[in-house]
Amino acid sequence: MTQFPSEKHISSWSGICPGNNRSAGKNRSSHTTGGNRWLRGTLTECAWAAAAKKNCFLKDKFWRITTTSGGKKAPAVVAIAHTLLILTYQVLTTGQAYQDKQAPTLDQRQKQRMIRHHIRRLGKLAVAVCSSRPGVPAIADSPPPGN
C-alpha cells in the first residue's frame, strides 16, 4: 500500500471519490471519476452486501444517506463503497484487525425525539399511550377504531 500515501489517493485512483459540485450555496449534480473499473465494481457489489447486513453501521449509514438523497440509492452505494475502501486501506496499512463500530449512544434530546416518534406511530396503530411520569410513557392497548 506504499503506492498510495493516503486514503484520499487510493479513493481517487479507484474512482470512488465523492463528487463535489457546489457553487453559490447550491449543490449541483456531480459524478465520480472513472478510476479502476474492476475495483470500483467490486466495491459497489460489496457495498450492496454491506447495506443488507444486519447489525452493521454501514447498513445504517446506507439508509441515512438514502433518505437524505430523496430515496436515491446510487449516492448511498458510492458512499458505502468509499467507506469500505477507506476501512480496507486502514486495515492493510496498520496490519490490525478491523473492529466494528458500535452504535453511538443517544443523548437525551435524541431519546426524547425517538420516544415522540414512536408514540406517534403507536397512535396511528390505535394504541393509546399514557404516562404518569414525564418522559416515561405507559402503553395501554385500545380497541381498533370501528369495533
C-alpha positions in Angstrom: 0.0 0.0 0.0 3.0 2.3 -0.2 2.0 3.5 -3.6 -0.8 5.4 -2.0 0.3 7.9 0.6 -3.2 8.4 2.0 -6.8 7.2 1.8 -7.7 10.1 -0.4 -5.1 9.0 -3.0 -6.5 5.4 -3.2 -10.0 6.7 -3.3 -9.2 9.0 -6.2 -7.4 6.2 -8.1 -10.2 3.8 -7.7 -12.9 6.3 -8.8 -14.8 6.1 -5.6 -14.2 9.7 -4.5 -17.4 11.5 -3.7 -18.1 14.2 -6.3 -18.5 17.8 -5.2 -20.0 20.5 -7.4 -21.2 23.4 -5.3 -21.5 27.0 -6.3 -23.2 29.9 -4.6 -24.6 27.6 -1.9 -26.3 25.3 -4.4 -25.5 21.6 -4.8 -25.3 20.6 -8.4 -25.2 17.1 -9.8 -21.7 15.7 -9.5 -20.2 12.4 -10.6 -17.3 10.3 -9.6 -14.2 9.8 -11.7 -13.6 6.8 -14.0 -10.9 5.1 -11.9 -10.2 1.4 -11.9 -13.4 -0.2 -13.2 -12.7 -3.6 -11.7 -12.1 -2.3 -8.2 -15.0 0.1 -8.5 -17.3 -2.8 -9.5 -16.1 -5.0 -6.7 -16.5 -2.2 -4.1 -20.0 -1.5 -5.3 -21.0 -5.1 -5.0 -19.6 -5.2 -1.5 -21.5 -2.0 -0.7 -24.8 -3.6 -1.7 -23.9 -6.6 0.5 -23.0 -4.4 3.5 -26.2 -2.5 3.0 -28.1 -5.7 3.6 -26.1 -7.0 6.5 -27.8 -7.0 10.0 -26.3 -5.1 12.9 -23.7 -3.2 10.8 -23.1 0.5 11.0 -22.7 0.5 7.2 -26.4 -0.5 6.8 -27.5 2.4 9.0 -25.3 4.8 7.0 -26.7 3.5 3.8 -30.3 4.2 4.8 -29.4 7.5 6.3 -27.9 8.7 3.0 -30.7 7.1 1.0 -33.3 9.1 3.0 -31.4 12.4 2.7 -30.9 11.9 -1.0 -34.6 11.7 -1.8 -34.8 7.9 -1.9 -32.0 7.5 -4.4 -29.7 4.6 -3.6 -26.9 5.3 -6.0 -25.3 8.0 -3.9 -25.6 5.8 -0.8 -23.9 2.9 -2.6 -21.0 5.1 -3.7 -20.6 6.4 -0.1 -20.6 2.9 1.4 -18.1 1.7 -1.3 -15.9 4.7 -0.4 -16.1 3.8 3.3 -15.3 0.2 2.6 -12.2 1.2 0.6 -11.0 3.5 3.4 -11.5 0.7 6.0 -9.7 -1.7 3.8 -6.8 0.7 3.4 -6.6 1.3 7.1 -6.5 -2.5 7.8 -3.8 -3.1 5.2 -1.6 -0.2 6.3 -1.8 -0.7 10.0 -1.9 -4.5 10.0 -4.5 -4.5 12.8 -7.8 -6.4 12.5 -11.0 -4.4 11.8 -13.1 -3.6 14.8 -16.7 -2.9 14.0 -18.0 0.4 15.2 -20.6 0.3 17.9 -23.9 2.2 17.6 -23.4 5.7 19.1 -25.2 6.3 22.4 -28.1 8.7 22.1 -28.2 11.9 24.1 -31.3 13.0 26.0 -32.6 15.1 23.1 -32.4 12.2 20.6 -34.0 9.8 23.1 -37.0 12.2 23.6 -37.3 12.6 19.8 -37.4 8.8 19.3 -40.0 8.5 22.1 -42.2 11.1 20.5 -41.8 9.4 17.1 -42.8 6.0 18.4 -45.7 7.3 20.4 -47.0 9.0 17.3 -46.5 5.7 15.3 -48.4 3.8 18.0 -51.2 6.3 17.9 -51.6 5.6 14.2 -52.0 1.9 15.1 -54.7 2.8 17.6 -52.6 2.1 20.6 -53.2 4.6 23.4 -50.1 5.8 25.2 -50.4 7.5 28.6 -47.8 8.3 31.2 -47.9 9.0 34.9 -44.3 10.4 34.9 -42.9 12.8 32.3 -40.5 11.0 29.9 -41.7 7.5 30.7 -44.7 6.6 28.6 -47.1 3.8 29.7 -48.8 1.9 26.9 -52.4 0.9 27.1 -54.0 -1.2 24.3 -57.2 0.3 23.0 -59.6 -1.4 20.6 -59.2 -0.6 17.0 -61.5 2.1 15.7 -64.7 0.9 14.2 -65.3 -2.1 16.5 
